[in-house]
């Protein structure tokens, strides 16, 4: 074996995003024990920062020791027991994954299916909630497979109206558009570190309301996932000695250096300002969209519901979608994303997330995409495309 030297890539797919040198440097700091007093202080800072970022002052906020999918699994396995009714809205891959996990938890799952590229329809969700008493409503705020945003505030309000707990997938939205647990009245929100937070993959920040915590504490049987059992996790993450948490009890060996990276990514985000970061993502999306449209390309999602950080572009007729991605990777060291499920081969997914949401990234992406299209015989005026993007950047 030899030392692995990864190629230098520009990450503009659906995740991970580029990681800043500051976060990479934080990952390389000396490892200490996961029960070390200094590390416990870091844990408290991370918990407080996540409460601030989620706007969840009354929620328990911790980073789970696994990718964003772990947040989804933790929500389903902790809240659902056999026989519970769960309504799951599906408008892409990750809504479908929620439904699968709810079924594995033993719940009776009612799915509300939507066309991919469309937001979740609150009226259809309410009709499903009204049919019978429901334990949980789950939906994706920012569907990574399609680039569409759904109305989280309205959907969480419907859950409360029908006395159901709400579970909101914010893996792609956290740090890029507004995520507001308090205003939405959301019971469980989870995310991932590798999207707009621009930390490496491997951690899943999650926030649980007091109602969600009470439901977990009142379960009739044990949670079916030991590692992600919130009752056990909080014995470790609950708080240091003297804080009311009763001291930390060993549960798992925390990924110490990964938590260094998350902490630094949160420091970077708060230095910029969450609102400023939201504006930056929106501006970069507008510039990219101007260039995409100048190239004669179209988006899958209508403007009102588009995610600024995940842009789904329709592949023109006669263009080899995979060949375009291969071209920009080989010639420009640029990673773009492919379509999933029924969108496979039909769209590109272009990420503008965190460190990858800059004017430089927009210019590079448009230049590389024009080059790849011209290589396939599609005539695109790259100067006009860049001028259109530049015009938006200068506004």
C-alpha positions as CSV (number, residue, x, y, z in Angstrom):
1,X,0.0,0.0,0.0
2,X,1.0,3.6,-0.6
3,X,-0.2,6.9,0.7
4,X,-3.4,7.9,-1.0
5,X,-3.2,11.3,-2.8
6,X,-6.7,12.4,-3.9
7,X,-7.0,14.4,-7.1
8,X,-7.9,18.1,-6.7
9,X,-11.5,18.5,-7.7
10,X,-14.0,21.4,-7.7
11,X,-17.1,19.9,-6.1
12,X,-20.3,21.3,-7.7
13,X,-22.5,18.2,-7.6
14,X,-25.3,17.4,-5.0
15,X,-22.7,17.0,-2.3
16,X,-20.2,17.0,-0.8
17,X,-19.2,20.6,-1.4
18,X,-15.8,22.1,-1.3
19,X,-14.3,22.2,2.2
20,X,-12.5,25.4,3.3
21,X,-8.8,25.2,4.3
22,X,-9.8,26.3,7.8
23,X,-12.0,23.3,8.2
24,X,-9.4,21.0,6.8
25,X,-6.8,22.4,9.2
26,X,-9.2,21.9,12.1
27,X,-9.6,18.2,11.1
28,X,-5.8,17.8,11.5
29,X,-5.6,19.0,15.1
30,X,-4.4,16.6,17.8
31,X,-7.0,14.0,18.7
32,X,-8.1,14.0,22.4
33,X,-10.3,11.6,24.3
34,X,-14.1,11.9,23.8
35,X,-14.5,12.3,27.6
36,X,-11.7,14.8,27.9
37,X,-12.9,18.0,29.8
38,X,-11.7,20.1,26.9
39,X,-13.6,18.1,24.4
40,X,-16.7,18.3,26.6
41,X,-16.5,22.1,26.4
42,X,-16.4,21.8,22.6
43,X,-19.5,19.6,22.7
44,X,-21.4,22.3,24.6
45,X,-20.4,24.9,22.0
46,X,-21.5,22.7,19.1
47,X,-24.9,22.1,20.8
48,X,-25.4,25.8,21.3
49,X,-24.4,26.6,17.8
50,X,-26.8,24.1,16.3
51,X,-29.6,25.5,18.4
52,X,-28.8,28.9,17.0
53,X,-28.5,27.6,13.4
54,X,-31.7,25.6,13.5
55,X,-33.4,28.5,15.5
56,X,-34.4,25.8,17.9
57,X,-33.8,27.2,21.4
58,X,-36.2,24.7,23.1
59,X,-34.9,21.7,21.1
60,X,-32.2,19.2,22.0
61,X,-29.6,19.6,19.3
62,X,-26.7,17.2,18.7
63,X,-24.6,15.9,15.8
64,X,-25.2,12.2,15.2
65,X,-22.0,10.2,14.4
66,X,-22.9,9.3,10.8
67,X,-24.0,11.1,7.5
68,X,-27.4,12.8,7.0
69,X,-29.1,9.5,6.4
70,X,-28.5,8.8,10.0
71,X,-30.7,11.8,10.9
72,X,-33.5,10.3,8.9
73,X,-33.1,6.9,10.4
74,X,-32.9,8.3,13.9
75,X,-36.1,10.3,13.5
76,X,-38.0,7.3,12.2
77,X,-36.7,4.7,14.6
78,X,-37.0,6.9,17.7
79,X,-40.5,8.2,17.0
80,X,-42.3,5.2,15.4
81,X,-43.4,2.0,16.9
82,X,-45.2,-1.0,15.3
83,X,-48.8,0.0,14.5
84,X,-48.2,3.7,14.4
85,X,-49.6,5.5,11.4
86,X,-47.1,7.7,9.5
87,X,-47.9,10.0,6.5
88,X,-44.9,10.5,4.2
89,X,-44.9,13.0,1.4
90,X,-42.8,11.8,-1.6
91,X,-41.5,14.1,-4.3
92,X,-38.1,12.6,-4.9
93,X,-35.6,10.0,-3.8
94,X,-35.4,11.1,-0.2
95,X,-39.1,11.2,0.5
96,X,-39.1,7.6,-0.7
97,X,-36.3,6.7,1.6
98,X,-38.2,8.2,4.5
99,X,-41.2,6.0,3.7
100,X,-38.9,2.9,3.5
101,X,-37.4,3.6,6.9
102,X,-40.8,4.3,8.5
103,X,-41.9,0.9,7.2
104,X,-38.8,-0.8,8.7
105,X,-39.8,0.8,12.1
106,X,-43.0,-1.2,11.9
107,X,-45.3,1.7,11.1
108,X,-48.3,1.7,8.9
109,X,-47.1,4.0,6.1
110,X,-49.4,6.2,4.0
111,X,-47.5,7.8,1.1
112,X,-48.6,11.0,-0.7
113,X,-46.9,10.7,-4.1
114,X,-46.0,13.8,-6.2
115,X,-44.5,14.3,-9.6
116,X,-40.7,14.7,-9.3
117,X,-39.8,18.4,-9.6
118,X,-43.0,19.6,-7.9
119,X,-43.2,20.8,-4.3
120,X,-45.2,18.9,-1.7
121,X,-48.9,19.8,-2.0
122,X,-50.3,20.7,1.5
123,X,-53.9,20.0,0.5
124,X,-53.1,16.4,-0.4
125,X,-51.1,16.0,2.7
126,X,-53.9,17.3,4.9
127,X,-56.4,14.9,3.2
128,X,-54.1,12.0,4.2
129,X,-53.7,13.3,7.8
130,X,-57.5,13.7,8.1
131,X,-58.2,10.0,7.2
132,X,-57.1,8.6,10.6
133,X,-55.1,9.4,13.7
134,X,-51.5,9.9,12.7
135,X,-48.3,9.7,14.8
136,X,-45.9,11.4,12.3
137,X,-45.8,13.5,9.2
138,X,-42.5,13.4,7.3
139,X,-41.4,15.4,4.3
140,X,-38.3,16.8,2.6
141,X,-37.8,20.5,2.8
142,X,-35.1,20.6,0.1
143,X,-35.3,17.6,-2.1
144,X,-31.8,16.9,-3.3
145,X,-32.8,14.7,-6.2
146,X,-34.9,17.3,-7.9
147,X,-33.8,20.8,-6.6
148,X,-37.3,21.7,-5.3
149,X,-38.3,23.4,-2.0
150,X,-41.5,22.6,-0.1
151,X,-43.4,24.9,2.3
152,X,-42.1,23.6,5.6
153,X,-44.1,26.1,7.7
154,X,-47.4,25.1,6.2
155,X,-46.7,21.4,6.4
156,X,-45.6,21.5,10.0
157,X,-48.7,23.5,10.8
158,X,-50.8,20.8,9.3
159,X,-49.1,18.2,11.5
160,X,-49.8,20.2,14.6
161,X,-53.5,20.7,13.5
162,X,-53.9,16.9,13.2
163,X,-51.8,16.2,16.4
164,X,-49.0,14.5,14.5
165,X,-45.3,15.0,15.0
166,X,-43.4,16.6,12.1
167,X,-40.1,15.3,10.7
168,X,-38.3,17.6,8.3
169,X,-35.4,16.7,6.1
170,X,-33.1,19.7,5.9
171,X,-30.0,18.0,4.6
172,X,-29.5,20.3,1.7
173,X,-31.2,23.4,3.0
174,X,-29.4,24.1,6.3
175,X,-27.0,27.0,5.9
176,X,-28.3,27.8,2.4
177,X,-31.9,28.9,2.8
178,X,-33.9,29.7,5.9
179,X,-34.4,26.8,8.4
180,X,-36.5,27.8,11.4
181,X,-37.6,25.1,13.8
182,X,-39.2,27.6,16.1
183,X,-41.2,29.5,13.5
184,X,-42.3,26.3,11.7
185,X,-43.1,24.4,15.0
186,X,-41.1,21.5,13.7
187,X,-40.6,18.5,16.0
188,X,-37.6,16.9,14.3
189,X,-35.2,18.5,11.9
190,X,-32.0,16.9,10.7
191,X,-29.3,17.8,8.2
192,X,-25.8,16.8,7.1
193,X,-22.4,18.4,7.3
194,X,-21.3,18.0,3.7
195,X,-23.7,20.4,1.9
196,X,-24.0,24.1,2.8
197,X,-22.0,23.7,6.0
198,X,-19.0,22.7,3.9
199,X,-17.6,20.2,6.3
200,X,-16.7,16.7,5.3
201,X,-19.4,14.0,5.2
202,X,-19.9,12.0,8.3
203,X,-22.1,13.9,10.8
204,X,-25.8,14.6,11.0
205,X,-27.0,17.5,13.1
206,X,-30.4,16.9,14.5
207,X,-32.9,18.9,16.6
208,X,-35.7,17.3,18.6
209,X,-38.6,19.3,20.2
210,X,-39.8,18.6,23.7
211,X,-42.8,16.9,22.3
212,X,-40.6,14.6,20.2
213,X,-38.5,13.9,23.3
214,X,-41.6,13.0,25.3
215,X,-42.8,10.7,22.6
216,X,-39.4,8.9,22.7
217,X,-39.4,8.7,26.5
218,X,-42.9,7.2,26.5
219,X,-42.2,4.4,24.0
220,X,-43.7,1.0,24.8
221,X,-40.6,-0.8,23.5
222,X,-37.0,0.0,22.9
223,X,-35.8,1.9,19.9
224,X,-34.9,-0.6,17.2
225,X,-31.5,1.2,16.5
226,X,-29.0,1.1,19.4
227,X,-26.5,3.6,18.1
228,X,-29.1,6.2,17.3
229,X,-31.4,5.6,20.3
230,X,-31.9,9.2,21.5
231,X,-32.4,8.1,25.1
232,X,-28.9,6.6,25.1
233,X,-27.3,9.3,23.1
234,X,-28.4,12.0,25.5
235,X,-26.7,10.2,28.4
236,X,-23.5,11.2,26.5
237,X,-24.6,14.5,24.9
238,X,-26.9,15.7,27.6
239,X,-24.4,17.8,29.5
240,X,-21.4,17.9,31.8
241,X,-21.4,17.3,35.5
242,X,-23.2,20.1,37.4
243,X,-25.2,21.3,34.3
244,X,-28.3,19.4,35.2
245,X,-27.4,16.7,32.7
246,X,-25.9,14.5,35.5
247,X,-22.5,14.0,33.8
248,X,-21.7,12.2,30.6
249,X,-22.0,8.5,30.3
250,X,-20.0,6.6,27.7
251,X,-22.2,5.6,24.7
252,X,-19.9,5.5,21.7
253,X,-16.4,6.8,20.8
254,X,-17.3,10.2,19.3
255,X,-15.6,11.1,16.0
256,X,-13.5,13.7,17.7
257,X,-11.7,15.2,14.7
258,X,-14.9,15.2,12.6
259,X,-16.4,17.3,15.4
260,X,-13.5,19.7,15.2
261,X,-14.4,20.2,11.6
262,X,-18.0,20.8,12.2
263,X,-17.2,23.3,15.0
264,X,-14.9,25.2,12.7
265,X,-17.5,25.2,9.8
266,X,-20.0,26.7,12.2
267,X,-17.5,29.3,13.3
268,X,-16.9,30.2,9.7
269,X,-20.7,30.4,9.0
270,X,-21.4,32.7,12.0
271,X,-18.5,34.9,11.1
272,X,-20.1,35.5,7.7
273,X,-23.6,35.6,9.2
274,X,-26.4,33.2,8.5
275,X,-28.5,35.8,6.7
276,X,-25.5,36.9,4.6
277,X,-24.8,33.3,3.6
278,X,-28.5,32.9,2.6
279,X,-28.2,36.0,0.4
280,X,-24.9,34.8,-1.1
281,X,-26.5,31.4,-2.1
282,X,-29.4,33.3,-3.7
283,X,-27.1,35.6,-5.6
284,X,-24.9,32.8,-6.9
285,X,-28.0,30.9,-8.1
286,X,-29.4,34.0,-9.9
287,X,-26.0,34.4,-11.7
288,X,-25.8,30.7,-12.6
289,X,-29.5,30.7,-13.8
290,X,-28.8,33.7,-16.0
291,X,-25.9,31.9,-17.7
292,X,-27.9,28.6,-18.0
293,X,-30.7,30.4,-19.7
294,X,-28.4,32.3,-22.0
295,X,-27.0,28.9,-23.1
296,X,-30.5,27.9,-24.1
297,X,-30.9,25.4,-21.3
298,X,-33.9,25.0,-19.0
299,X,-34.5,24.2,-15.4
300,X,-36.6,21.3,-14.1
301,X,-38.2,23.4,-11.3
302,X,-40.2,26.5,-11.7
303,X,-38.6,29.6,-10.2
304,X,-40.8,29.9,-7.1
305,X,-39.8,26.5,-5.8
306,X,-36.1,26.3,-7.0
307,X,-33.4,25.6,-4.5
308,X,-30.6,28.1,-4.9
309,X,-28.0,25.6,-3.7
310,X,-29.2,22.6,-5.9
311,X,-29.9,23.5,-9.6
312,X,-31.5,20.8,-11.7
313,X,-30.9,21.5,-15.4
314,X,-32.7,19.6,-18.2
315,X,-30.3,17.8,-20.7
316,X,-31.1,19.0,-24.2
317,X,-32.3,16.4,-26.8
318,X,-29.4,14.6,-28.5
319,X,-26.9,15.4,-25.7
320,X,-25.1,12.6,-23.9
321,X,-25.6,13.5,-20.3
322,X,-22.9,11.3,-18.9
323,X,-20.4,12.4,-21.6
324,X,-20.8,16.0,-20.5
325,X,-20.1,15.1,-16.9
326,X,-17.1,13.0,-17.9
327,X,-15.8,15.9,-20.0
328,X,-15.9,18.5,-17.3
329,X,-14.3,16.2,-14.8
330,X,-11.4,15.3,-17.1
331,X,-10.9,18.7,-18.7
332,X,-11.8,21.0,-15.8
333,X,-11.6,18.8,-12.6
334,X,-15.2,19.8,-12.0
335,X,-17.7,17.4,-10.5
336,X,-21.4,17.8,-11.5
337,X,-24.2,15.5,-10.4
338,X,-26.4,13.1,-12.4
339,X,-30.1,12.5,-12.2
340,X,-31.6,9.8,-10.0
341,X,-34.6,7.5,-10.5
342,X,-36.8,8.7,-13.3
343,X,-34.5,11.6,-13.9
344,X,-31.5,9.5,-14.6
345,X,-29.9,10.6,-17.9
346,X,-32.3,13.5,-18.1
347,X,-30.9,16.2,-15.9
348,X,-27.7,17.6,-14.4
349,X,-27.6,18.5,-10.7
350,X,-25.4,21.5,-10.1
351,X,-24.5,22.3,-6.5
352,X,-23.9,25.8,-5.2
353,X,-23.3,24.9,-1.6
354,X,-21.3,26.6,1.1
355,X,-17.7,27.0,-0.1
356,X,-18.8,26.1,-3.6
357,X,-21.2,29.1,-3.8
358,X,-18.9,31.8,-5.1
359,X,-18.6,33.9,-8.3
360,X,-15.5,31.9,-9.3
361,X,-17.5,28.6,-9.1
362,X,-20.3,30.1,-11.2
363,X,-17.9,31.2,-13.9
364,X,-16.0,28.0,-13.9
365,X,-19.1,25.9,-14.1
366,X,-20.6,27.8,-17.0
367,X,-17.3,27.8,-18.9
368,X,-16.8,24.1,-18.5
369,X,-20.4,23.3,-19.4
370,X,-20.2,25.4,-22.6
371,X,-17.0,23.6,-23.5
372,X,-18.6,20.2,-23.0
373,X,-21.7,21.1,-25.0
374,X,-19.6,22.5,-27.9
375,X,-17.6,19.3,-27.8
376,X,-20.9,17.4,-28.6
377,X,-21.7,19.7,-31.5
378,X,-24.1,21.9,-29.6
379,X,-23.3,25.5,-30.5
380,X,-23.1,27.7,-27.3
381,X,-21.7,31.2,-27.1
382,X,-19.6,31.0,-23.9
383,X,-18.9,34.7,-24.0
384,X,-22.6,35.5,-24.0
385,X,-23.3,33.0,-21.3
386,X,-20.6,34.5,-19.0
387,X,-21.7,38.0,-19.8
388,X,-25.3,37.1,-18.7
389,X,-24.0,35.6,-15.4
390,X,-21.6,38.6,-14.9
391,X,-24.5,41.0,-15.4
392,X,-26.3,39.4,-12.4
393,X,-23.2,39.3,-10.3
394,X,-22.7,43.0,-10.7
395,X,-26.2,43.9,-9.7
